[in-house]
């Protein structure tokens, strides 16, 4: 459905087979993501790609868009279809804490993401 443009101009994520409508990004949330991205990139250096709000393909029924995911390598060294896991995932929670601490915790743990 997404490939056909059914969700164009909508913020949704596929979590455990359910399409979850996401709230609009507010300025505080956006600033926090930017600050986390800057701090992680500075701490980790060029050997890692700190990806803001980019989809992880965790299987047929789950394609979340974590606020930050960290993968080894750089955008030039990675093939976009490989993002099935990450070394670290960060969710900035201002309105979705119950989902982030519940469903997404187990969702990210299943493929072996150790740091969330």
N, C-alpha and C positions, 0 to 999 in steps of 0.2 A: 504494500500500500504506500509506503514511504517513497519507494522508487518511482511510483506513478504520480507523485506529487500530491497525494491525498492530504498530507499534513503540512502543506506549504503555508508559511507564515504562522505556524503554531509551534509552541515549545512543548514537545512531548518526548517521552523516553519509553522504551520497551523494557519492562521489568517483570521477569517471570511470566511472560506471555500476556501481561496486562499493559495497555497503553495508559501511561500516567501523564496527565496534563500538568505542566510545570508553571509556576508563577513567573510573571515577568521579572527580569533581573533589575533590582534596585541599585542605586548608586553606591550604597554602603557595601552591599554584596560584591559588586564589581570591583570596588577599591580593595576589599579584602583578598579577592582572588589575585589581583595584580600584585599586591604586596607578598603574598605567599609564593607566587611564581618568581618574583625577583629574588626573594630570600633563598629559595631552593636552587635557582640557577647559579646564584653566587656561591652557595655552599657546595654544590655538586660539580660545577665547572662544565667544560665542553664535552665531557664524555657521556652526558645524559641530556635527553630532551625533556624539558618540563613543558607538558602540553596543556594549555588551558581549554577547558570546556570542549573536549574532543571525545568522540565516541570510542568506546571499547566494545569489541565484538565478542561477547561472552557466550555465544551460542545462538541457536535458533530462536530462543525465547527471551533473550536479554541483551540489550544494546544500550547500556546507560551512558550518559554524558557526564562523567565526574568533573567537578570544578577544576581539578588538577590531576593529571596522571604523569608519572615519571617513567620513561622507558630508556633503555640503554641505547646509545648512539645519537645521531643527529637526524634532522628531517631529511637530509640528503642521503644518509646511509640506510634509511629504513624504507621498506615498501609499505604504502598506506594500508594494505589489506592484512598486515601482520599484527595489528594491535588487538590481540586476544588476551593479553595480560599486561601487567605493569609491575614495576618494582615497588611503587608507592602510589596510593590514591588518596586524594584529599577532597572532602566535601565541606564547603563552607555553609553552615546551617543557620539560617535565620528564621525560616518558616517551615522547613522540612526535617527537623531534627528527629521526629518519630520514624520517618522512613529511612533516614540515613543511619540511625542506630539499630534499626530492625532489619527490614528487608535487604537493604543495600549491604549491610555488614556481612550477612551470609552469602549474598550474591558475589561480592568481591573475594571472599574467602574460598569459595568453591574452586576457581581455577588456580589457586595457590598464591594469590596476592597476599603477602604477609604483613604489609604495613598499610594501615588504613586509619 
